[in-house]
């Protein structure tokens, strides 16, 4: 986990997000390859991609990037970053693009929230060119086992509709026509419990957002009091995929893939 990325996240987003997202940025930076046309599925407010671009500009160098999201407010917020060549509102059912339109689909911690996971995966498969890659991170079933508070509390709070095991995720991807090229586990039991605690330590960020519509009011203070180097070391290691509370996947649409 790059401490500079962690500090940047910590300045502008709550502690628990800084811990998770800075690790995910490292995973994308290590594994994504250059492509011409990219779909950011579930692009949100644009902050994650902006941070990835800020610290690792070569990842999307000269790419045509399309952002798509069901949340129109988030789409409007993402316009302030000037990241996307196109921003599109999504109905959650059918992607408004022709088949084989993209070289790459990129989606960070979105799939666990989708009401119709199978339909959305098939749509991503449809719009990818043969040989195209889908890069994604997802939360996984072990999160339920590791948290101290009841799993039902976190599922409701975090809107985790699909919290699958490693095998469950791989079966869902295979059913949509994807081939798993790489998987990496992150968030161990200890790390998950730190994340759980960090949700409550992040309450000052929530108050800041409620009062000012900005997360960053308390961010500079947190960058000074949080033990960045110690946390960076604790979150740097990969976790066995079957035991990880979160998973990174590189997926491929095979070149001989039949239409779906």
C-alpha positions as CSV (number, residue, x, y, z in Angstrom):
1,X,0.0,0.0,0.0
2,X,1.5,3.3,-1.1
3,X,1.7,5.6,1.9
4,X,1.3,8.6,-0.3
5,X,-1.9,7.3,-1.7
6,X,-3.1,6.4,1.7
7,X,-2.4,9.9,3.1
8,X,-4.2,11.5,0.1
9,X,-7.3,9.3,0.6
10,X,-7.1,10.0,4.3
11,X,-7.2,13.8,3.6
12,X,-10.3,13.6,1.5
13,X,-12.2,10.5,2.5
14,X,-13.0,8.6,5.8
15,X,-10.4,6.4,7.4
16,X,-12.1,3.1,6.6
17,X,-12.2,4.0,2.9
18,X,-8.6,5.2,2.9
19,X,-7.5,1.8,4.2
20,X,-9.5,-0.2,1.6
21,X,-9.2,2.0,-1.5
22,X,-5.5,2.7,-1.3
23,X,-4.9,-1.1,-1.3
24,X,-7.2,-1.4,-4.3
25,X,-5.5,1.3,-6.2
26,X,-2.2,-0.6,-5.8
27,X,-3.8,-3.8,-7.1
28,X,-5.1,-2.0,-10.3
29,X,-1.8,-0.3,-10.8
30,X,0.1,-3.6,-10.6
31,X,-2.3,-5.6,-12.9
32,X,-4.0,-3.4,-15.4
33,X,-2.6,-3.1,-18.9
34,X,-3.1,-0.1,-21.3
35,X,-6.1,-0.1,-23.5
36,X,-7.8,2.3,-26.0
37,X,-11.4,2.4,-24.8
38,X,-12.3,1.8,-21.1
39,X,-15.7,1.5,-19.4
40,X,-15.7,2.5,-15.7
41,X,-18.7,0.6,-14.5
42,X,-20.1,2.2,-11.4
43,X,-17.9,5.2,-11.7
44,X,-19.5,7.0,-8.7
45,X,-18.2,10.5,-7.9
46,X,-15.0,10.0,-9.8
47,X,-12.7,10.3,-6.8
48,X,-11.3,6.8,-7.0
49,X,-10.3,7.1,-10.6
50,X,-9.0,10.6,-10.1
51,X,-6.7,9.3,-7.3
52,X,-5.5,6.4,-9.5
53,X,-4.8,8.7,-12.4
54,X,-3.1,11.2,-10.1
55,X,-0.5,8.7,-8.7
56,X,-0.3,6.3,-11.6
57,X,-1.1,8.2,-14.8
58,X,0.3,5.5,-17.1
59,X,-2.5,3.1,-16.2
60,X,-5.0,4.9,-18.4
61,X,-2.6,6.8,-20.6
62,X,-4.3,8.1,-23.8
63,X,-7.4,6.0,-23.1
64,X,-10.9,7.0,-24.0
65,X,-12.8,6.6,-20.7
66,X,-16.5,6.3,-20.3
67,X,-18.1,6.5,-16.9
68,X,-21.5,4.9,-16.1
69,X,-23.5,4.9,-12.9
70,X,-27.1,4.5,-11.7
71,X,-26.7,7.5,-9.4
72,X,-27.2,10.7,-11.3
73,X,-26.0,12.9,-8.4
74,X,-22.7,11.0,-8.4
75,X,-22.4,11.4,-12.1
76,X,-22.7,15.2,-11.8
77,X,-20.1,15.3,-9.0
78,X,-17.7,13.3,-11.2
79,X,-17.8,16.0,-13.9
80,X,-15.7,18.3,-11.6
81,X,-12.7,16.0,-12.1
82,X,-12.6,16.3,-15.9
83,X,-11.6,12.6,-16.1
84,X,-14.1,11.1,-18.5
85,X,-14.6,11.5,-22.2
86,X,-18.3,10.6,-21.7
87,X,-20.6,10.1,-18.7
88,X,-23.7,8.0,-19.0
89,X,-26.7,7.3,-16.7
90,X,-27.5,3.6,-16.4
91,X,-30.9,2.0,-15.7
92,X,-29.2,-1.0,-14.1
93,X,-30.4,-3.4,-16.8
94,X,-29.0,-2.8,-20.2
95,X,-25.8,-1.0,-21.0
96,X,-26.5,1.7,-23.7
97,X,-23.6,0.6,-25.9
98,X,-23.1,-1.6,-28.9
99,X,-21.7,-5.1,-28.5
100,X,-17.9,-5.2,-28.5
101,X,-17.5,-1.5,-27.8
102,X,-14.8,-1.6,-25.2
103,X,-11.3,-3.1,-24.7
104,X,-11.5,-2.9,-20.9
105,X,-14.1,-2.8,-18.2
106,X,-13.0,-1.5,-14.8
107,X,-15.3,-1.7,-11.8
108,X,-14.2,-1.1,-8.2
109,X,-16.3,-2.7,-5.4
110,X,-19.6,-2.5,-7.3
111,X,-20.7,-6.1,-7.9
112,X,-21.6,-6.9,-4.3
113,X,-24.3,-4.1,-4.5
114,X,-26.0,-5.2,-7.7
115,X,-29.6,-6.4,-7.5
116,X,-29.2,-8.4,-10.7
117,X,-25.6,-9.5,-10.8
118,X,-26.0,-12.1,-13.5
119,X,-27.7,-9.7,-15.9
120,X,-25.0,-7.0,-15.4
121,X,-22.1,-9.4,-15.9
122,X,-23.6,-10.6,-19.1
123,X,-24.0,-7.0,-20.3
124,X,-20.4,-6.3,-19.5
125,X,-19.4,-9.4,-21.4
126,X,-21.5,-8.3,-24.4
127,X,-19.9,-4.8,-24.6
128,X,-16.3,-6.1,-24.3
129,X,-14.3,-7.0,-27.4
130,X,-13.1,-10.6,-27.6
131,X,-9.9,-10.8,-25.6
132,X,-11.0,-7.8,-23.6
133,X,-10.4,-7.6,-19.9
134,X,-12.6,-6.9,-16.9
135,X,-10.7,-5.7,-13.8
136,X,-12.7,-5.7,-10.6
137,X,-12.6,-5.9,-6.8
138,X,-15.4,-7.3,-4.7
139,X,-16.2,-8.0,-1.1
140,X,-16.5,-11.6,-0.2
141,X,-18.2,-14.0,2.2
142,X,-15.4,-14.1,4.9
143,X,-16.3,-10.5,5.7
144,X,-19.4,-11.9,7.5
145,X,-17.3,-14.2,9.5
146,X,-14.7,-11.7,10.6
147,X,-16.7,-8.7,11.8
148,X,-17.5,-8.4,15.5
149,X,-20.9,-6.8,15.1
150,X,-23.7,-9.0,13.5
151,X,-23.2,-9.6,9.8
152,X,-26.8,-8.6,9.2
153,X,-26.0,-5.1,10.5
154,X,-23.1,-4.7,8.1
155,X,-25.0,-6.2,5.1
156,X,-27.8,-3.7,5.6
157,X,-25.5,-0.7,6.3
158,X,-23.2,-1.5,3.4
159,X,-26.0,-2.7,1.0
160,X,-24.2,-6.0,0.4
161,X,-26.6,-7.9,-1.7
162,X,-24.0,-10.4,-3.1
163,X,-21.4,-11.5,-0.6
164,X,-20.1,-14.6,-2.3
165,X,-17.2,-16.9,-1.5
166,X,-14.3,-17.1,-3.9
167,X,-15.9,-20.1,-5.6
168,X,-19.2,-18.3,-5.8
169,X,-17.7,-15.3,-7.5
170,X,-15.8,-17.4,-10.0
171,X,-18.9,-19.3,-10.8
172,X,-20.8,-16.1,-11.4
173,X,-18.1,-14.8,-13.7
174,X,-17.9,-18.2,-15.6
175,X,-21.7,-18.2,-16.1
176,X,-21.4,-14.8,-17.8
177,X,-18.7,-16.1,-20.1
178,X,-15.6,-14.8,-18.4
179,X,-12.4,-16.6,-17.7
180,X,-10.5,-15.9,-14.5
181,X,-6.9,-14.9,-15.4
182,X,-5.8,-13.8,-11.9
183,X,-7.2,-13.5,-8.4
184,X,-5.7,-11.8,-5.3
185,X,-7.1,-11.8,-1.8
186,X,-6.9,-8.9,0.5
187,X,-8.4,-8.1,4.0
188,X,-7.5,-10.7,6.5
189,X,-9.5,-11.3,9.7
190,X,-7.3,-8.8,11.6
191,X,-7.5,-6.2,8.8
192,X,-11.3,-6.6,8.5
193,X,-11.7,-5.9,12.2
194,X,-9.5,-2.8,11.9
195,X,-11.7,-1.7,9.0
196,X,-14.8,-2.3,11.2
197,X,-13.4,-0.2,14.0
198,X,-12.3,2.5,11.4
199,X,-16.0,2.9,10.4
200,X,-16.7,4.3,13.9
201,X,-13.4,6.3,14.1
202,X,-14.6,7.9,10.8
203,X,-17.7,9.5,12.4
204,X,-16.0,13.0,12.4
205,X,-15.8,12.7,8.6
206,X,-19.5,12.0,8.5
207,X,-20.3,15.0,10.7
208,X,-18.1,17.1,8.4
209,X,-20.0,15.9,5.4
210,X,-23.4,16.6,7.0
211,X,-22.4,20.1,8.0
212,X,-20.4,21.2,5.0
213,X,-21.0,18.6,2.2
214,X,-17.3,18.0,2.3
215,X,-15.4,15.0,3.7
216,X,-12.1,16.9,4.0
217,X,-12.8,19.2,7.0
218,X,-11.1,16.8,9.4
219,X,-8.9,15.1,6.9
220,X,-5.7,17.2,7.6
221,X,-6.0,16.3,11.3
222,X,-6.3,12.6,10.6
223,X,-3.2,12.6,8.4
224,X,-1.3,13.8,11.5
225,X,-2.7,11.5,14.1
226,X,-3.2,8.2,12.2
227,X,-0.1,5.9,12.3
228,X,0.3,5.7,8.5
229,X,3.4,3.7,8.3
230,X,2.2,1.0,10.8
231,X,-1.1,0.6,9.0
232,X,0.7,0.6,5.6
233,X,2.7,-2.4,6.8
234,X,-0.3,-4.2,8.2
235,X,-2.3,-3.9,5.0
236,X,0.5,-4.6,2.6
237,X,0.3,-8.4,2.5
238,X,-1.9,-10.4,0.3
239,X,-4.3,-12.9,1.9
240,X,-5.2,-16.5,0.7
241,X,-8.1,-16.0,-1.6
242,X,-10.3,-18.5,0.2
243,X,-9.9,-16.7,3.5
244,X,-9.9,-13.1,2.2
245,X,-12.8,-10.7,2.9
246,X,-12.1,-8.9,-0.4
247,X,-10.9,-10.1,-3.7
248,X,-9.3,-8.7,-6.8
249,X,-9.9,-10.3,-10.2
250,X,-8.6,-10.0,-13.7
251,X,-11.1,-11.6,-16.0
252,X,-11.0,-12.1,-19.8
253,X,-13.7,-12.5,-22.5
254,X,-12.2,-15.4,-24.5
255,X,-11.6,-14.6,-28.2
256,X,-13.7,-17.7,-29.1
257,X,-16.5,-16.7,-26.7
258,X,-19.9,-17.5,-28.1
259,X,-22.6,-14.7,-28.1
260,X,-24.6,-14.5,-24.9
